[in-house]
Amino acid sequence: MEVTTAIAERRSVRRFSDRSVDPRELGRLVEAAACAPSGSNVQAWHFVVVAGRDRLTALKSVSPGIFALPPAMIAICVDRGRAMARGGAGGSLLGLMDACFAAQNILLAAHARGLGTCVIRSFHQAAVGKLLQCPPEVVPEILVTVGYPEGPLPRGPRRRSWAEIAHLERHGGDPSALGLEGGEAVDPG
Ligand SMILES: Cc1cc2nc3c(=O)[nH]c(=O)nc-3n(C[C@H](O)[C@H](O)[C@H](O)COP(=O)(O)O)c2cc1C
């Protein structure tokens, strides 16, 4: 699949079928994550793959952002000790930014492999860290739920129009020369 197709088609998936995800498929997603750019190449990230039902259930219980129990999850954690030792005072923020890039790689690689995902940020960080047996300096920053979508992908939610968010040369500069497509906001799905 072309990366531009994956970018355009990907949607957050919150309802998964019962089909389990082969651990090797999850491994491909971790490989994609670790290809992400990293500020100062510090790579303070850790990827904890969870597919055991009991642990998933426990994680869901401390994560209000998870809609339904997924077949698998990847917790993207940041070693704040490494991030600050190598990235200086701004190391933690860089680590979080790295985690976001890694997450996007997971989302796109998963979509290309027929898997659905959803980024979860609404969770109790300390409780998730404990359930994942993370050492104190390793903090879960993003959860990505993973599974085969139940039914067709949801329609995309409303996006802001280009007139609101795109600018040429300066803030407020007319972006029409950019030929942006789909300038009209779509209805909520
Ligand atoms: C930083 C961030 C945090 C998010 N947290 C949650 C969450 O806790 N629970 C959830 O169901 N979706 C969460 N989402 C998914 C967004 O709701 C979703 O990306 C947005 O509505 C756009 O829909 P789309 O991903 O289908 O394009 C999060 C997304 C991002 C980028």
The ligand as a MOL file (V3000), in Angstrom:
LIG
                    3D

  0  0  0     0  0            999 V3000
M  V30 BEGIN CTAB
M  V30 COUNTS 31 33 0 0 0
M  V30 BEGIN ATOM
M  V30 1 C -2.9930 12.6880 21.3550 0
M  V30 2 C -4.2230 11.8670 21.0560 0
M  V30 3 C -4.9340 11.3140 22.1080 0
M  V30 4 C -6.0610 10.5140 21.8380 0
M  V30 5 N -6.6900 9.8890 22.8800 0
M  V30 6 C -7.7490 9.1070 22.6140 0
M  V30 7 C -8.3670 8.3720 23.6680 0
M  V30 8 O -7.9640 8.4000 24.8360 0
M  V30 9 N -9.4310 7.5860 23.3570 0
M  V30 10 C -9.9110 7.4840 22.0600 0
M  V30 11 O -10.8720 6.7430 21.8410 0
M  V30 12 N -9.3300 8.1670 21.0380 0
M  V30 13 C -8.2580 8.9510 21.2880 0
M  V30 14 N -7.6310 9.5960 20.2470 0
M  V30 15 C -8.1270 9.4260 18.8670 0
M  V30 16 C -8.8310 10.7050 18.3600 0
M  V30 17 O -10.0850 10.8220 18.9850 0
M  V30 18 C -8.9710 10.6250 16.8160 0
M  V30 19 O -7.6860 10.5420 16.2450 0
M  V30 20 C -9.7000 11.8410 16.2330 0
M  V30 21 O -11.0490 11.8560 16.6360 0
M  V30 22 C -9.6430 11.8640 14.7080 0
M  V30 23 O -10.2240 10.6750 14.1740 0
M  V30 24 P -9.3860 9.7310 13.2010 0
M  V30 25 O -8.2010 9.2160 13.9820 0
M  V30 26 O -10.3400 8.6520 12.7940 0
M  V30 27 O -8.9390 10.5600 12.0410 0
M  V30 28 C -6.4960 10.3360 20.4980 0
M  V30 29 C -5.7490 10.8960 19.4550 0
M  V30 30 C -4.6190 11.6220 19.7230 0
M  V30 31 C -3.8000 12.1650 18.5700 0
M  V30 END ATOM
M  V30 BEGIN BOND
M  V30 1 1 1 2
M  V30 2 1 2 3
M  V30 3 2 2 30
M  V30 4 2 3 4
M  V30 5 1 4 5
M  V30 6 1 4 28
M  V30 7 2 5 6
M  V30 8 1 6 7
M  V30 9 1 6 13
M  V30 10 2 7 8
M  V30 11 1 7 9
M  V30 12 1 9 10
M  V30 13 2 10 11
M  V30 14 1 10 12
M  V30 15 2 12 13
M  V30 16 1 13 14
M  V30 17 1 14 15
M  V30 18 1 14 28
M  V30 19 1 15 16
M  V30 20 1 16 17
M  V30 21 1 16 18
M  V30 22 1 18 19
M  V30 23 1 18 20
M  V30 24 1 20 21
M  V30 25 1 20 22
M  V30 26 1 22 23
M  V30 27 1 23 24
M  V30 28 2 24 25
M  V30 29 1 24 26
M  V30 30 1 24 27
M  V30 31 2 28 29
M  V30 32 1 29 30
M  V30 33 1 30 31
M  V30 END BOND
M  V30 END CTAB
M  END
